[in-house]
Amino acid sequence: MATALITGITGQDGYYLAQHLLEQGYTVYGLTRPMSPERAILEREASGIRLLPGDVRDAESLRGALVKAKPDEVYHLAAIGLGPHSFDDPALLGDVNGLGAARLLEAARTCVPDARIFYASSSEVYAGLSPAEMPVRETSPIAPRTPYGASKAYGQFLCDVYRRAYGLFIAVGVLFNHESPRRREEFVVRKVTMAAARAARGLPADLSLGNVTARRDWGWAPDYVRAMHLALQRAKPDTYIIATGEPHSVQELVEAAFAAAGLDWRTHVQTDSSLLRPSDADLLYGDPSKARQDLGWNPSVRFQEMVESLVRTATVTWPGTHVSP
């Protein structure tokens, strides 16, 4: 029976990955800060996960967790996500996302050098590419536009360094936007679908958005964790674009969400120029051909189905989401 250790176990991807691995017969350990508010919810909703105390800013705690779990596979998902305040504290992003990856890789090198490691990178590593350079491929030049993207790029570069220097098995997944009922409402897909669900219940649901013409590649989180697992089953480690290959605009998202609620979006949505972000890319989508060919991976949920599902499940409780009665 294989054993896995997941950092970022309390996040959206950590939860779905843990469930997937448990279904595959794994023993699953999760690294979590002792005072994390999500820990109690995870313990209640995800039986079978063995939680270990730790913090990616504390190298000794990482070594302790690896020695305790003795994992065959390590999934490094822990990170501060790209939110509306990603420029507020670039040093913190660098410490948690960038140096956190460095601490994890070094701990793995010294404690479990034979373990297979998955590093969750982000499409934001490529957000500085022009529309003419889309879709993003594994050979695309790294070009972040935010401190978040830069912090994830550092980790991605470091994975390549450790592969070459030490021969570690490190697979990198460049994850494009992926959603679920466990997504926090600060992210636009959940923000829009929650607003549509509230409006359907006759609750206040005025929604202000910035650039509604921006186009992104949105997928379904449970699909993406399958790709993570598949990436560690290959004979050799590699880097993969995990995406649907289909860009959709924020406007399309709004229309689909309110249509799923049986409403006219124009009565609830307005644009607000103060929400425009100068660092946002107008178009960002990926080419998942390599993942399809090498991993046999395909997304199972399309954009329309995803949006409709999120409107239907807008009463799921998770920290950071606001639940409609």
ABEGO torsion letter per residue (X at the ends): XBBBBBBGAABAAAAAAAAAAAAAGBBBBBBBBAABAAAAAAAAABBGBBBBBEBAABAAAAAAAAAAAGBABBBBABBBBBBAAAAABAAAAAAAAAAAAAAAAAAAAAABAABBBBBBBBAAAAAABBAAAOBBBAABBBBBABAAAAAAAAAAAAAAAAAAAAGBBBBBBBBBBBBBAABBAABAAAAAAAAAAAAAAGBBABBBBBBAABBBBBBBAAAAAAAAAAAAABABBBBBBBBAGBBBBAAAAAAAAAAAAGBBAAAABBBBAAABBAABBABBBBBAAAAAAAAGBBBABBAAAAAAAAAAAAABBBBGBBBBX
